[in-house]
């Protein structure tokens, strides 16, 4: 049996989910492109060739697993923002957006960041803070469906 969902209720949930997913796509592309440009930086490239990140952090299998897990968060949120129900979706975006903002801010204290890295960091943190703000302001469609427009 198919459940009929009022257009206004479904539309509000869908619109916010699409917006959040789109913001996660945007920030993920920025993370990836910043890393790609970083590999063109001779100092970073040299470090990578000798097995070190940020000058002194050894690139081990554990380091790579941690980096992979960290990048999986925004990539997973692209899909999860579209498929999770309201409560889990809102909470997931609040937690993931806050966590990624903190991680990016902390990365600014590792070595001396190059100007391109500072630019990308500002964009990435603005976007993840925007995700948090969007999730904070997201009203339950169950409640807002009953209120007058």
C-alpha positions in Angstrom: 0.0 0.0 0.0 1.3 3.4 -0.9 1.4 6.2 1.6 0.2 9.6 0.3 2.4 12.4 1.6 1.1 16.0 1.4 3.1 17.9 -1.3 4.1 20.6 1.1 5.5 18.2 3.7 7.4 16.1 1.1 8.7 19.2 -0.7 10.2 20.8 2.4 12.0 17.5 3.4 13.2 16.9 -0.1 14.3 20.5 -0.7 16.5 20.6 2.5 17.9 17.2 1.8 18.9 18.2 -1.8 20.5 21.4 -0.5 22.5 19.6 2.1 23.6 16.9 -0.4 24.6 19.6 -2.8 26.7 21.4 -0.2 28.5 18.1 0.6 29.2 17.7 -3.1 30.7 21.2 -3.2 32.9 20.8 -0.1 34.1 17.3 -1.2 35.2 18.6 -4.6 37.0 21.5 -2.7 38.8 19.0 -0.4 39.9 16.8 -3.4 41.0 19.7 -5.6 43.0 21.3 -2.7 44.8 17.9 -2.3 45.4 17.7 -6.0 46.9 21.2 -6.1 48.9 20.4 -3.0 50.6 17.6 -4.9 51.9 20.2 -7.4 53.5 22.2 -4.6 57.2 21.2 -4.8 57.7 21.1 -1.0 54.6 18.9 -0.4 55.5 16.7 -3.4 59.1 16.2 -2.1 57.7 15.2 1.3 55.3 12.8 -0.2 58.1 11.2 -2.3 60.1 10.6 1.0 57.0 9.2 2.7 56.1 12.2 4.9 53.1 14.5 5.1 53.3 18.0 6.4 57.1 17.7 6.6 57.3 15.3 9.5 54.2 13.0 9.7 55.2 9.5 8.4 52.8 8.2 5.8 52.0 4.8 7.1 49.1 2.4 6.3 47.4 3.6 9.4 47.8 7.3 8.3 46.3 6.4 4.9 43.4 4.5 6.5 42.7 7.5 8.7 42.8 9.9 5.8 40.5 7.6 3.8 38.0 7.3 6.7 38.1 11.1 7.1 37.3 11.7 3.5 34.6 9.1 3.5 32.6 11.3 5.9 31.7 14.1 3.4 31.3 11.5 0.6 28.9 9.4 2.6 27.0 12.6 3.6 26.3 13.3 -0.1 24.1 10.1 -0.2 22.9 10.1 3.4 21.6 13.6 3.1 19.2 12.4 0.4 18.1 9.2 1.9 17.9 9.5 5.7 14.7 10.4 7.5 14.5 13.9 9.0 15.8 13.2 12.5 18.8 11.1 11.5 19.5 13.4 8.6 19.5 16.6 10.7 21.7 14.9 13.4 24.1 13.4 10.9 24.6 16.8 9.2 25.1 18.6 12.5 27.7 16.1 13.7 29.5 15.6 10.3 29.5 19.3 9.5 30.8 20.3 12.9 33.4 17.5 12.9 34.7 18.4 9.4 34.9 22.1 10.4 37.0 21.3 13.5 39.3 19.0 11.5 39.8 21.6 8.8 40.5 24.4 11.4 43.0 22.1 13.2 44.8 21.4 9.9 45.7 25.1 9.7 48.0 24.5 12.7 50.1 21.8 11.0 53.1 23.4 9.5 52.8 26.8 7.7 49.8 26.6 5.3 50.3 28.0 1.8 48.0 30.7 0.4 46.1 28.3 -1.8 45.5 26.1 1.3 44.2 29.0 3.3 41.8 29.9 0.5 40.4 26.4 0.2 40.2 26.1 4.0 38.2 29.3 4.2 35.8 28.0 1.6 35.6 24.5 3.1 34.9 25.8 6.6 32.3 28.3 5.4 30.6 25.4 3.6 30.6 23.0 6.5 29.5 25.8 8.8 26.7 26.5 6.3 25.7 22.8 6.5 25.6 23.0 10.3 23.5 26.3 10.1 21.2 24.7 7.6 20.7 21.6 9.8 20.2 23.7 12.9 17.5 25.7 11.2 15.8 22.7 9.6 12.4 22.3 11.2 10.7 19.0 11.5 8.4 18.6 8.5 5.8 16.8 10.8 5.5 20.0 12.9 5.8 22.5 10.1 3.3 20.7 7.9 0.6 21.5 10.4 1.5 25.1 10.8 -0.1 27.8 8.5 2.1 28.8 5.5 
